[in-house]
Amino acid sequence: MVNTMTLTWEATREFAVMAEYSTYGSVVVLQVNNPPVNSFSYHVRQGLVDGLEKAQRDPAIRSIVIMGKGRTFPAGADVREFGTASAGMMPDLLSVLAAVDTSPKPVVSAIHGTALGGGFELALASHYRLAVPSARVGLPEVHLGILPGAGGTQRLPRVVGVKTAIQMITTGQHIKAQQALSLGLVDKIVQGDLLKEAVSFARSIEGRPVEDRRISQKTVPDAEKVGEVVDAARKTIIRRARGAIAPMTCVQAIQASVLPFDVGMQRERELMAFLMTSWQAPAQQYAFFSEREVRRWSHPRDKRVNFKTAKPRVIKSVGVVGAGTMGVGITISLLQAGLKVVLLEVNKKQLDRGITTIQKTLSQKSASQRMSLLTTTMDYSALSDVDMVIEAVFESMRLKKEVFKKLDSITKPQAILASNTSGLDIDKIAAVTKRPDKVVGTHFFAPANIMRLLENILGKHTSAETIATAMQLGTTIGKVGVLVGNCPGFVGNRMLGPYVTEAVFLLEEGADPQDVDKAIEEFGFAMGPFRMGDLSGLDIGWRGRIEKGLTTEQGPPPATPPLYRRGNRYCPLADMLCMQGRLGQKTGAGWYRYEPGSRAALPDPVVQQMIREYRQEHGFKKRTISSQEIVERCLYPLINEGFHILDEGIAARSMDIDVTYLFGYGWPRHTGGPMYYAEKVVGLEKILRSLESYQAQYPDHHYLQPSPLLRDMVAKGTSLAALGTDSKL
Ligand SMILES: CCC/C=C/C(=O)SCCNC(=O)CCNC(=O)[C@H](O)C(C)(C)COP(=O)([O-])OP(=O)([O-])OC[C@H]1O[C@@H](n2cnc3c(N)ncnc32)[C@H](O)[C@@H]1OP(=O)([O-])[O-]
């Protein structure tokens, strides 16, 4: 415990302010006051310990209530403190919780908002727990690459059993008050004023012994089945974790809960230290803060394009053009957020299909209310009064231009016109309108009602107000919005180009699609490039290549060398599949084959034969390619493209790229994102040297040519954070 004699008056006052002490007769209420989420920074911990000691000393006090001021009960440790000197300053969270657990006077935690991580661990160390109906509790530390290290892995199983504890801790799920009550995690749900109710409850239990209320003194209800439960959980958890070490380490700590409490706590401490010092914990914490930091956007193009000064327009109604997969997903997202939507589709059959999907997807409970916000139409004039339109038609510049011309003439002059393009030039689209300042790219990811990323594209003339509106709309509909500049493929798909290209080159050299997918999935992606291609439809890329003149529906353009296009190495294997009608899952065959009604990708001898013949025809000698080479050859060119993107100012910060990949492309979160991984896990110098070495072997693979920015950063020892603007990380 800290020596209070050494404290200055200022510091003492601060402790008191962060854990306010008030008395209500025989009850002391300690209110944590550390906005925004009342996390346990050093001053809060000290304030709580001081408050508890003061309450113990006062004979007039017979019970103690702990609660949060403002919006929530403490939402956990202060993650920004991790790795800093204050994190290690005593009292640590464990001593705060020990003081609560061993208090001879009953301690009641009164929960509102979200009691998470250390916050929920504090509640579990208390003798009683009350919650308002809207409260949620949980131990989400696994998402930060750590475990609930303040006794959570020991106390939770003593209440709910090992099986449920594993489920809750390894998924980090938040559970609602009612479910917490039925699991025995909360003693009572209180309606009305929480402070009043908590004080009255505390009075009602005064004088009762606290010994049998201490969770630490209980035994785990399903202790005799622990081996069985852990074995059953192990397989699923390892598969789901895809390389993240925290989930299985959480299980190991929970397993120790069947031992005496102190022994289990010791095991929890050791495993926590292991995770805290791993490279994955900082990567996941970076991912957590980056997700929030991208809300503070700006762009080097124009200093007015900045979250601090740009004000969004109010959007109450949105038109969506196109009831295909994307248009329908976007409509669902908008309706779920309570916005009015006018969905336009010129094809009646497609419109009916879209309406059915929307009805099916909206949850039963709110479906009719949400559906009442939807108007469907085949007539453009129905869009005359909406505040914004999101066009989601087929990815063709000619078609998009036609649609934008119509929209420009029909919608009110102040309406914002957004294109859900995955890579077309937003300036060319804007140029057909008389309001290029109100044209913006809003690139959603399929399925649009589920995927969290929204890549917002700033065109040459897009105004700060328009971009602020697109970013705000993203927040309203629960997306993680990232602001990027205009270039072919923007950030996400532009970086995907080198990745997919290099993956196909690996087939020429000897790998099978399943070898490449396996290596990438072992790295942590949910799906390798070939399974992903089959899922999204191989025709999307093929149409794009045809539009760019790289291939034709019949094969290479006339007078083109088979393995080169516009002077660059080119592999036509994907085009060859499309020409055979193998477009992926939707046609039952692509890089893999699929049994009717199944999504399981089965290696296909037909594809293997096609690749073998191709190698023979073009004189490629098959060799064995290691998983390491596959990962490096696919991911380093993708990362390299990220450096080009930063160099050109297409992304303002490396974290914008990381967030794009984490939320739109399934990049494994425990590695922090491509740019973080490059710098903090692999090291920029190593990335550069590997690219150089691969480039020496494959001089005509132009994506392997290291970016000048990467070279420069390695030469000067510059860090990625130093390139960013407005970054707190
Ligand atoms: C031995 C130790 C064992 C214990 C370990 C732990 O407890 S580990 C912790 C276990 N707990 C968790 O993992 C809970 C993590 N937090 C959450 O899940 C959510 O923040 C929320 C549900 C509490 C509120 O959601 P919401 O959408 O209403 O709000 P929002 O998400 O936008 O956040 C508002 C602001 O607060 C910031 N901030 C938030 N939490 C922390 C923190 N712990 N720390 C520091 N800062 C934090 C956040 O960055 C943002 O700052 P900005 O950008 O405005 O400068």
The ligand as a Gaussian input file, in Angstrom:
#p B3LYP/6-31G(d) Opt

LIG

-4 1
 C       -4.856000      -6.823000     -13.354000
 C       -5.755000      -6.161000     -14.385000
 C       -6.924000      -7.019000     -14.785000
 C       -7.978000      -6.270000     -15.434000
 C       -7.905000      -5.970000     -16.739000
 C       -8.944000      -5.150000     -17.361000
 O       -9.900000      -4.714000     -16.753000
 S       -8.691000      -4.784000     -18.971000
 C      -10.076000      -3.801000     -19.437000
 C      -11.318000      -4.606000     -19.568000
 N      -12.387000      -3.777000     -20.057000
 C      -12.646000      -3.664000     -21.357000
 O      -12.063000      -4.315000     -22.179000
 C      -13.708000      -2.681000     -21.723000
 C      -13.258000      -1.863000     -22.895000
 N      -14.201000      -0.829000     -23.233000
 C      -15.330000      -1.039000     -23.913000
 O      -15.682000      -2.155000     -24.265000
 C      -16.151000       0.145000     -24.275000
 O      -15.319000       1.275000     -24.233000
 C      -17.368000       0.401000     -23.342000
 C      -18.405000      -0.713000     -23.567000
 C      -16.958000       0.445000     -21.900000
 C      -18.001000       1.759000     -23.696000
 O      -18.292000       1.787000     -25.064000
 P      -18.740000       3.155000     -25.738000
 O      -19.014000       2.814000     -27.158000
 O      -19.794000       3.772000     -24.930000
 O      -17.469000       4.099000     -25.654000
 P      -16.029000       3.922000     -26.314000
 O      -15.717000       2.499000     -26.568000
 O      -15.912000       4.862000     -27.426000
 O      -15.096000       4.400000     -25.127000
 C      -15.119000       5.740000     -24.668000
 C      -13.701000       6.178000     -24.386000
 O      -13.193000       5.420000     -23.295000
 C      -11.966000       4.810000     -23.645000
 N      -11.907000       3.521000     -22.949000
 C      -12.865000       2.574000     -22.901000
 N      -12.480000       1.566000     -22.105000
 C      -11.253000       1.906000     -21.647000
 C      -10.358000       1.270000     -20.776000
 N      -10.641000       0.097000     -20.201000
 N       -9.196000       1.879000     -20.525000
 C       -8.897000       3.070000     -21.076000
 N       -9.719000       3.717000     -21.911000
 C      -10.887000       3.135000     -22.183000
 C      -12.042000       4.640000     -25.153000
 O      -10.761000       4.524000     -25.718000
 C      -12.732000       5.920000     -25.547000
 O      -11.777000       6.953000     -25.523000
 P      -11.812000       8.112000     -26.604000
 O      -11.689000       7.422000     -27.947000
 O      -13.153000       8.750000     -26.428000
 O      -10.660000       8.939000     -26.246000

